[in-house]
Amino acid sequence: MIVRHHHVLTVIRKIERLTAGISRFELSDPDGWELPPYTPGAHVDVHVDEHVLRQYSLCSDPQDRHRYAIAVKCEEQGRGGSQRLHATFRVGREVCLSLPRNHFPLPPTDEPLLLVAGGIGITPFLSMIGELERTRRPFALHYFCRNRMEAAFHDALEAGGRTHFHFSQGHGGPRRNLVDLLGAQGWRHAHVLCCGPQSLVEDVGQAAAILGLSFQFERFGGIRHIDNDDPGYVVRLARSDRDIAVPAGQSMLSALREAGIAIDASCEAGSCMRCKTRYLAGSVNHRDLVMSASERAQFLTPCVSTCLSNEITLDL
């Protein structure tokens, strides 16, 4: 099967330092044409260089078709992509992007929204706020961060009057009671959207469950890659009648590639879905970040997912 990926060529028009570690990059078409449309909460794949691809939320206004904006935190403990981006992206440089896609859309109903962001997880909400204000949909934004200096877009959000800031540095304790926060008077029937590190997503999800609130999330960081103590197993290829051993600590994707099986992949972190593969039998430990429960009943991501049984059968 031939896989075709559509790309958008842009050029960096402006770079703005938001905090000591976060910069905002504004991109547009080299010839001034309109860029492809997107919906609030969408993201793009950014080709940092020939070998590095990363996903970043669009934090610009979807109604402005002449510019995209992304805000990137330089992660010293990351995989190196954000460091490479900060070191090489300059005004005037051409950057190749994917078409925008959205795994974190605004819910289509008219119920009030509670937006909960952690750190750089504020970015997808920036494209939502304008739409919510235009449609006069009730919402409140809770922004968790270590301190004021690390809160990107602080001044603009504070001026908007809908954001509640929660700074943890100097308090020494856990986050304030999220059940009380989400269950405050006037928000007891809200839909909760959360974006941030895994720990915040889990805490907010538990609070939403206690309150019986609908919950939607997008997370970053803390991505569980293959652990050295993950047990080995066998991948059975249904179409080619082959068995491929996956040793303990090795990813399914790596084992398939070593066996000569061509698997298209980009992020290798369970978010871009390019390596999404149908499985026919076996028990899967899903570690992707975006698939729904119905999708996980049929597909897995061999870059990060592992097998909970002795073998897994793929539709390959």
Sequence and secondary structure as in RCSB ss.txt:
>XXXX:A:sequence
MIVRHHHVLTVIRKIERLTAGISRFELSDPDGWELPPYTPGAHVDVHVDEHVLRQYSLCSDPQDRHRYAIAVKCE
EQGRGGSQRLHATFRVGREVCLSLPRNHFPLPPTDEPLLLVAGGIGITPFLSMIGELERTRRPFALHYFCRNRME
AAFHDALEAGGRTHFHFSQGHGGPRRNLVDLLGAQGWRHAHVLCCGPQSLVEDVGQAAAILGLSFQFERFGGIRH
IDNDDPGYVVRLARSDRDIAVPAGQSMLSALREAGIAIDASCEAGSCMRCKTRYLAGSVNHRDLVMSASERAQFL
TPCVSTCLSNEITLDL
>XXXX:A:secstr
      EEEEEEEEEEE SSSEEEEEEE TT        TT EEEEE SSS EEEEE  S TT TT EEEEEE  
TTS SHHHHHHHH  TT EEEEE  B SS   SS   EEEEEEGGGGHHHHHHHHHHHHTT  EEEEEEES GGG
 TTHHHHHHHT EEEEE TTT S    HHHHHTSTT TT EEEEEEEHHHHHHHHHHHHHHT EEEEEEES    
  TTS  EEEEETTTTEEEEE TT  HHHHHHHTT     SSSSSSS TT EEEEES EE   SS  HHHHTTEE
 TTT EESSSEEEE  
